[in-house]
Amino acid sequence: MNEYIPVLIMLFLAVSTAAGMIIATTLIGPKKNFADKMEPFECGESPIVSPKQRYSIKFYLIALLFVIFDIEAVFLYPWAVLFKDLGMFGFIEMMIFIFILSIGLIYVWKRGALEWE
Amino acid sequence: MLADMIESIAKILFIFGMNIGFFAPVLGWVERKQSAVMQDRIGANRADIFGFTVIGLFHSIADAIKVLTKEDFIPTGANKFFHTAAPFISLVPAIVTFCVIPFGGRYTLFGHDVNLVISDLDVGLLFIFAFSSLATYGAVLGGWSSNNNWSLIGGLRASAQMLSYEVAMGLTIIGVLMVYGSLKLTEIGVMQENFFRWGIFMQPLGFVLFLTCAIAENKRAPFDVPEAESEIVAGYFTEYSGMKFVMFWMGEFLEIVTISGIVTTLFFGAWHLPFITDQMLLSFFQFAGSNGASILAMLVNIATFFIKVIFFIWMQMTIRWTLPRFRYDQVMKLCWKMILPLSLINIFITGLVFLR
């Protein structure tokens, strides 16, 4: 547990640096508010469409794929650390696991979920 | 006990000072000056103190003062809390990640055991991944909270790109773990004392894939589609100016330093000089007494580590100013159809080679 105390000190330093930067700039910087200036940037035009609308389903698919393959990576970590102790048995087991997930990747690939046009 | 406290406070101040006081401002200057040299321009050279310009280095100080006196701008309709939190979230993990990277070995000084890493965690690599993936929130929240179409597109691109490359980056590192059998970065460093046991010889494919993923994860050119200024103004930080913009920018530069540190530790022998073991170094400095030899060896190792880090920073800067930006579909295709299958094949081949 003692090993985490320096991390906490570093975290504290980082947070105070970042917070200090934000606080300093809000205190020192000028504040001039008028309606035209506060508009979101739209190349000089008034914004016509609000950004709060539906967007492409591709991004949701990537999020789902991320969950699947990141969990695969999580399972691979402990195996990789113990790889030499587990030997051939562990290697074959893990290759079967990776093979099953590769079928998933190939399926997703063939269904065109990775295509962007 | 007291010696331990002094040691860890000294290490924290050293790394914090190195990152915030040296790397962040100097990289800001390097980015401008190197791009100028590569594009045959002069670059930043005007800021001076009493007539001394020092090839434009004072621009870092001038920028810091200028940015402090700029307005903290939040557009109408933006979510004030998340708009402020986003740069905060991208800067803090970038500073903290360096905690587990060893910048030297173990030395005995005046009977006290000095271990040159801020915190020698057993889960070092997982700690790095955990903290570096927090930076995703910064980009996504920044894009979403700005109430701006360009920002939202940039934020979405950033989220999909960073998630994809995080998976690939996690898988490219598996090969290294299989070779060294540890998540602890100090142990990985110690095992690379022999020049021919350096990660680059054990995992050449792993190195190339990891560096690609790391640059993409950091959203730098040629993977800077989330902030592609020729398509979507400035992407997720269109609505950021002044100090908040600088915080995003500092986070990016500190990530470069961290990536270089990881690459050095995993693939390029950490703090070791090629062909020179720790024992040889100590006996070479024996003329200074046992404590003096330890100190000199320590300084040589720290210098070796940081020279390697600076080399990889230079390499990333050169890549950034050499290659043109990829299209978004190419970036995603590279991740899912090239790097992911290749890293799985890399795991398979590593297994076959190292299984005895």
Boltz contact constraints between the chains, C-beta under 6 A:
constraints:
  - contact:
      token1: [A, 3]
      token2: [B, 119]
      max_distance: 6.0
  - contact:
      token1: [A, 3]
      token2: [B, 121]
      max_distance: 6.0
  - contact:
      token1: [A, 6]
      token2: [B, 8]
      max_distance: 6.0
  - contact:
      token1: [A, 6]
      token2: [B, 12]
      max_distance: 6.0
  - contact:
      token1: [A, 6]
      token2: [B, 118]
      max_distance: 6.0
  - contact:
      token1: [A, 6]
      token2: [B, 119]
      max_distance: 6.0
  - contact:
      token1: [A, 7]
      token2: [B, 99]
      max_distance: 6.0
  - contact:
      token1: [A, 7]
      token2: [B, 119]
      max_distance: 6.0
  - contact:
      token1: [A, 9]
      token2: [B, 12]
      max_distance: 6.0
  - contact:
      token1: [A, 10]
      token2: [B, 12]
      max_distance: 6.0
  - contact:
      token1: [A, 10]
      token2: [B, 96]
      max_distance: 6.0
  - contact:
      token1: [A, 10]
      token2: [B, 99]
      max_distance: 6.0
  - contact:
      token1: [A, 11]
      token2: [B, 96]
      max_distance: 6.0
  - contact:
      token1: [A, 13]
      token2: [B, 16]
      max_distance: 6.0
  - contact:
      token1: [A, 14]
      token2: [B, 92]
      max_distance: 6.0
  - contact:
      token1: [A, 14]
      token2: [B, 95]
      max_distance: 6.0
  - contact:
      token1: [A, 14]
      token2: [B, 96]
      max_distance: 6.0
  - contact:
      token1: [A, 15]
      token2: [B, 92]
      max_distance: 6.0
  - contact:
      token1: [A, 18]
      token2: [B, 88]
      max_distance: 6.0
  - contact:
      token1: [A, 18]
      token2: [B, 91]
      max_distance: 6.0
  - contact:
      token1: [A, 18]
      token2: [B, 92]
      max_distance: 6.0
  - contact:
      token1: [A, 21]
      token2: [B, 243]
      max_distance: 6.0
  - contact:
      token1: [A, 24]
      token2: [B, 68]
      max_distance: 6.0
  - contact:
      token1: [A, 25]
      token2: [B, 68]
      max_distance: 6.0
  - contact:
      token1: [A, 25]
      token2: [B, 72]
      max_distance: 6.0
  - contact:
      token1: [A, 25]
      token2: [B, 242]
      max_distance: 6.0
  - contact:
      token1: [A, 25]
      token2: [B, 243]
      max_distance: 6.0
  - contact:
      token1: [A, 26]
      token2: [B, 72]
      max_distance: 6.0
  - contact:
      token1: [A, 28]
      token2: [B, 68]
      max_distance: 6.0
  - contact:
      token1: [A, 28]
      token2: [B, 69]
      max_distance: 6.0
  - contact:
      token1: [A, 29]
      token2: [B, 70]
      max_distance: 6.0
  - contact:
      token1: [A, 29]
      token2: [B, 71]
      max_distance: 6.0
  - contact:
      token1: [A, 29]
      token2: [B, 72]
      max_distance: 6.0
  - contact:
      token1: [A, 30]
      token2: [B, 71]
      max_distance: 6.0
  - contact:
      token1: [A, 38]
      token2: [B, 75]
      max_distance: 6.0
  - contact:
      token1: [A, 38]
      token2: [B, 76]
      max_distance: 6.0
  - contact:
      token1: [A, 40]
      token2: [B, 75]
      max_distance: 6.0
  - contact:
      token1: [A, 40]
      token2: [B, 147]
      max_distance: 6.0
  - contact:
      token1: [A, 40]
      token2: [B, 148]
      max_distance: 6.0
  - contact:
      token1: [A, 41]
      token2: [B, 148]
      max_distance: 6.0
  - contact:
      token1: [A, 41]
      token2: [B, 238]
      max_distance: 6.0
  - contact:
      token1: [A, 51]
      token2: [B, 149]
      max_distance: 6.0
  - contact:
      token1: [A, 51]
      token2: [B, 152]
      max_distance: 6.0
  - contact:
      token1: [A, 59]
      token2: [B, 156]
      max_distance: 6.0
  - contact:
      token1: [A, 59]
      token2: [B, 160]
      max_distance: 6.0
  - contact:
      token1: [A, 62]
      token2: [B, 160]
      max_distance: 6.0
  - contact:
      token1: [A, 66]
      token2: [B, 163]
      max_distance: 6.0
  - contact:
      token1: [A, 66]
      token2: [B, 167]
      max_distance: 6.0
  - contact:
      token1: [A, 69]
      token2: [B, 167]
      max_distance: 6.0
  - contact:
      token1: [A, 70]
      token2: [B, 167]
      max_distance: 6.0
  - contact:
      token1: [A, 73]
      token2: [B, 170]
      max_distance: 6.0
  - contact:
      token1: [A, 73]
      token2: [B, 171]
      max_distance: 6.0
  - contact:
      token1: [A, 76]
      token2: [B, 174]
      max_distance: 6.0
  - contact:
      token1: [A, 80]
      token2: [B, 174]
      max_distance: 6.0
  - contact:
      token1: [A, 80]
      token2: [B, 177]
      max_distance: 6.0
  - contact:
      token1: [A, 80]
      token2: [B, 178]
      max_distance: 6.0
  - contact:
      token1: [A, 81]
      token2: [B, 177]
      max_distance: 6.0
  - contact:
      token1: [A, 81]
      token2: [B, 181]
      max_distance: 6.0
  - contact:
      token1: [A, 81]
      token2: [B, 183]
      max_distance: 6.0
  - contact:
      token1: [A, 83]
      token2: [B, 178]
      max_distance: 6.0
  - contact:
      token1: [A, 84]
      token2: [B, 181]
      max_distance: 6.0
  - contact:
      token1: [A, 91]
      token2: [B, 351]
      max_distance: 6.0
  - contact:
      token1: [A, 91]
      token2: [B, 355]
      max_distance: 6.0
  - contact:
      token1: [A, 98]
      token2: [B, 344]
      max_distance: 6.0
  - contact:
      token1: [A, 114]
      token2: [B, 336]
      max_distance: 6.0
  - contact:
      token1: [A, 116]
      token2: [B, 329]
      max_distance: 6.0
  - contact:
      token1: [A, 116]
      token2: [B, 332]
      max_distance: 6.0
